Amino acid sequence: MYQAVYKCRLCGATHADSLISEDEAEKCLKMFERGKMRYKSDSRRNDVYKYKGHYYCKDGSLGIADFQGFKKVGGDNQCLKWFIYPPHADRR
């Protein structure tokens, strides 16, 4: 399995998001290379975006997080900590 990793342009923090298969990760990267901005996962629950707006920084600032790549997880590799919105974040 592979987990999408994003990095905030403003604060530099990284966070993990969607968990998808190796086949899907490869398809996603090919779509991004062709200029697509979103990969719709087979499950429809783990879509991957080229960038995400409204990343909530620790100091309360709002930034944009760019897709960095996929981190292999499972076995000896543990899942990265999932991004959790801080209490002040508007989750609409």
N, C-alpha and C positions, 0 to 999 in steps of 0.2 A: 504494500500500500504506500501511497505517497500523499504528503500533506502540502498544500499550497502555503508559501511563505510570502509575507508582505512586509514592506519597510516604509515607515512614515517619512515623507519629505521634510516635515517640519522639525520633529524631535529625533528622528533616526531610530526610533524603537521598531523592533520587528515583532510580528505575531503570526501565528499559524491559523489557517482556516480550513477549507474543504479537504476532506480525506477521500481520495479516489484511487482506482486501480492503476497499475503501470500502463496498461493499454490506453486508458482514458488520459493519463498524464501525457503520453506521447501524442495523442490526438489533439489535446489542448495546445501543446507547444506548437504543433504544425498550424493550427488555426490562428494562433497569435502571430506567427511568422507571416501569415497571409493577410494580416491587418485586422482580424476580428478582435473585438473588445471583450467578448464573453464566450465562455465554453459552457454549454448546457450539459451537465452530467447525465448519465443514464438514469440515475435515481431521481433526478430533478431536485434533489435536496442539497447537493454539494456543487452547485455551479461555481465556476472560477472566473474571476474578472481580471482584466489587465491592470486596473487600478480601482481603488475603493475610495470614495469621498467620505468626509466626515469621520476620519479616524480620531478617536478621543485620546489626546495626550495626557500624561500623568498630571500636568499642571492645569488641565482643563481646556487647553487650546484645542482647536480643530485643525486637522491636517488631512492630507491625501496620502494614502498608502499605495505604493506601487508593487505589483507582482514581481518577486525576485526569482522564483523557481519552485521546484518541488523537493522536499526533504523526504528521503526514504525512511519509513517507520515500520515498526514491527520487529519481532525477533529481539536482537540485542539493542536495536534502535527504538527508544520510547517515543511516543507521540509528543510533539512540542506542546507547551501549555496553550490551550485555546484562549483566544482573545475574549476577555470579559469586559463588558461596558462598565465604566465606573458608575457609582450611585447617582451622580449628577447628570448622567447622559440621558438624553431624550430618546426613547426607543420606539418612536412612532414608525 
